[in-house]
């Protein structure tokens, strides 16, 4: 008999980009799964010598998926004294 503590779960609570809680079903394909499928499609298109329009469409898809999975970059500090070289 499964108890609430031992029952396997497929839904997990997470915070979205805005910090709001939401629930994700881990059985759903994630962004990396979608990107992997797009790369597999790219290889199949290249092997089949697909037309240029199909390769262009796939390249755009891959570019948009890659931008969605890259981590947000930290903003660089500009101006002011550099604490690594400040001698005062």
N, C-alpha and C positions, 0 to 999 in steps of 0.2 A: 504494500500500500504506500502510495506517495504522500508525503507530508508536505506542507508548504515550504519547508526548509530543504527537502531533498528532491522535489519535483523539478525535472529539467525545464528550463525556461528558454524561450526563443525571443522574448521581448525584454529589452533592457532599457532602463532610463538613462538618458544622456542630456547634455546641454547643447543647444544649437549655437550658431555663431553669435547670436545676440545675448546668449546666456540664459535663455528661457528653457525650462525643462520640457522634454518631449520623450516619447517612447519609440524605439527603433526595433523593427522585427529583423533579427539577424539572419533570417532565411532569405530576405530580399537581397538581390545583388547590390553590392556597394559600388562606389565610384571606381575603385581599382579593378573590380571584376569587369565593369563596362569598358574600361581602358584596355584591359587584357584582350577582350573580345574584339575591340577595334584594331589592335595590333595584329591579331590573328587574321582578321579580314584583310588587312593591308598585305600580309604575306600571301594570302590566297589570291588577291588581285594581281600582285606582282608575278606570281607563278603562272597565272592564267593570261598574262599580258593584256590586262584589262585596258579599256580606253582611257585616255587622259582625263576625261570628265569624272570617271569613277575614282581614279587616284586622287584627283583634286578634292572631291567630296570627302573621301576618307581622310585626307590630310587635314582638312578643316575640322572634321570630327575629332581626330586625335589631338589637335592643337587645343580645341575647346575643353576636352576632357582633361588634358594635362594641366591646363590653367586652373581647373577646379580642384585638383588634388595637391597642388603645390602649397606648402605652408605660407602663411602671410609673413612677409619680411618685416623685420624690426626697422623702425624709422631711425635714421642716423641723427645724432645730435650735431647741430651746426652752431658755430659761434661760441664765444666764451673761451675761458682758459681750459687747456687740456690738463686734467689732473695728473696724467702720467709725466708731464714735463714741467709742472708747476714747482718752482723752487722756494716760493715765499711762504 
